[in-house]
Amino acid sequence: MRINIIATGGTIEKVYSERSGKVENIDGKISRYLSLLRLPDSDVHVLPLMNKDSLEMTSSDRLLIFATVRALSQENAPVIVTHGTDTMVQTGLYLHAQLPDIAIPVILTGAMIPLGFDGSDGLQNLTESLFAARVLQPGIYVVMHGQAFPIYAVRKDHELGGFVWTDEHVM
């Protein structure tokens, strides 16, 4: 089964920079971590689109993500978008508004702690997203921490450090 992954950055892709002493988006890590997984009947393609903290995303960035999802949807294969968690729902709602009749599952996922760091949830969320891409109906979703949320029924809870159900965005 073909699955397309659009990498946009966020915490899942951050690395420690010795120069700045900060955790930053410098280079992509998704392909390296996919190579650790056993995916015998999957044809996973990674498209590195950008590598930004989601708080730095602009409307132009969201337009680029939308155009890329729309183009890839022509392949009739699920799409996973790795994304920073702070504005993941905003991007998902934008995609939902622009693609109301999407015929594939589009999954946004990320991490609270970068891939490769102790306690990272990144590989778990990436793996869950690959599974969710196979079983979810068409639509836009956030998949994190063992849950799949329709985009219109989710929000980030900063105190809990995760995503929760909400009725704020009911369409």
C-alpha positions in Angstrom: 0.0 0.0 0.0 1.3 3.4 -0.9 1.4 6.1 1.8 2.7 9.6 1.2 4.3 11.6 4.1 4.6 15.3 3.8 7.3 16.5 6.3 6.8 20.1 7.5 8.9 20.2 10.6 7.7 20.8 14.2 9.1 19.2 17.3 9.1 15.7 15.8 12.0 16.9 13.5 13.9 19.0 16.0 17.5 18.4 16.9 19.9 19.8 19.4 22.2 22.5 17.9 25.6 22.7 19.6 26.1 26.1 18.0 23.1 27.8 19.5 22.5 25.5 22.5 18.9 25.2 21.5 16.6 22.6 20.0 15.9 23.6 16.5 14.5 22.5 13.1 17.7 21.9 11.1 17.3 18.8 9.0 14.8 16.1 8.4 14.7 12.9 10.4 11.5 11.1 9.2 13.1 8.9 6.6 15.8 7.7 9.1 13.1 6.7 11.6 10.9 5.0 9.0 13.9 2.8 8.2 13.7 1.4 11.7 10.1 0.1 11.2 9.0 -3.2 9.6 6.6 -2.1 6.8 6.8 -5.1 4.4 3.7 -4.3 2.3 4.0 -0.5 2.5 5.3 1.8 -0.1 6.0 4.9 1.9 7.2 8.1 0.2 8.5 11.1 2.1 8.3 14.6 0.7 10.3 17.1 2.8 8.2 20.2 2.2 9.6 22.5 4.9 11.2 22.2 8.3 9.6 24.9 10.5 8.3 25.2 14.0 4.6 25.4 13.6 4.4 28.7 15.4 6.4 30.2 12.5 4.0 28.9 9.8 2.4 31.4 7.6 -0.7 31.4 5.5 1.6 30.8 2.5 3.0 27.7 4.2 -0.5 26.4 4.8 -1.4 27.1 1.2 1.7 25.1 0.1 0.6 22.2 2.4 -2.9 22.3 0.9 -1.6 22.4 -2.7 0.7 19.4 -1.9 -2.1 17.4 -0.2 -4.4 18.1 -3.1 -1.8 17.0 -5.7 -1.0 13.9 -3.8 -4.6 13.0 -3.3 -4.8 12.3 -7.0 -2.8 9.2 -6.3 -5.7 7.9 -4.2 -3.2 7.1 -1.4 -3.4 8.2 2.2 -1.4 11.3 3.2 0.4 11.9 6.5 1.5 15.4 7.4 4.2 15.7 10.1 3.6 19.0 11.8 4.3 21.0 14.9 1.6 20.5 17.5 1.0 24.2 18.4 -0.8 25.0 15.1 -1.6 21.5 13.9 -5.3 21.9 14.4 -5.3 25.3 12.6 -3.6 23.7 9.5 -6.0 20.7 9.7 -9.1 23.0 9.8 -7.7 24.9 6.8 -7.3 21.6 4.9 -10.8 20.6 5.9 -12.3 23.9 4.6 -10.3 23.6 1.3 -10.9 19.9 0.8 -14.4 19.2 2.1 -14.8 16.2 -0.2 -11.4 14.6 0.2 -11.5 11.0 -0.9 -8.6 9.8 1.2 -7.5 9.9 4.9 -5.2 12.9 5.6 -3.5 12.5 9.0 -1.6 15.2 10.9 0.8 14.0 13.5 3.8 15.2 15.4 5.5 15.0 18.8 5.7 16.7 22.1 9.4 15.5 22.4 11.7 15.3 19.3 12.5 11.9 17.7 15.6 10.5 19.2 15.2 12.3 22.6 14.6 10.2 25.7 10.8 9.9 26.2 10.0 11.0 22.7 6.5 10.2 21.5 7.5 10.8 17.9 8.1 7.3 16.7 4.9 6.1 18.4 2.8 8.8 16.7 4.4 8.2 13.3 3.8 4.4 13.6 0.2 5.0 14.8 -0.3 7.3 11.8 0.9 4.7 9.4 -1.6 2.3 10.8 -4.4 4.9 10.9 -3.7 5.7 7.2 -4.8 2.1 6.4 -8.0 2.0 8.5 -9.5 5.5 8.7 -12.3 6.6 6.4 -11.6 9.7 4.1 -11.3 12.9 6.0 -8.8 15.1 8.0 -7.6 13.7 11.3 -5.1 14.3 14.1 -3.5 11.1 15.2 -1.5 11.3 18.5 -1.0 9.2 21.6 -3.1 6.3 20.6 -6.1 8.3 19.4 -7.5 9.4 16.1 -9.5 12.7 16.2 -11.5 14.1 13.4 -10.1 17.6 12.8 -13.4 19.3 13.7 -13.5 17.6 17.1 -10.0 18.1 18.6 -7.9 20.7 20.3 -4.5 20.8 21.9 -4.5 20.9 25.7 -1.3 22.6 26.8 -1.7 21.6 30.4 -2.1 17.9 29.6 0.5 18.0 26.9 -1.7 16.3 24.4 -4.9 16.5 22.3 -8.4 16.2 23.6 -11.9 16.0 22.2 -13.8 19.2 21.8 -17.0 20.5 20.2 -15.5 23.9 19.4 -15.0 23.2 15.7 -18.1 21.1 14.9 -18.9 21.6 11.3 
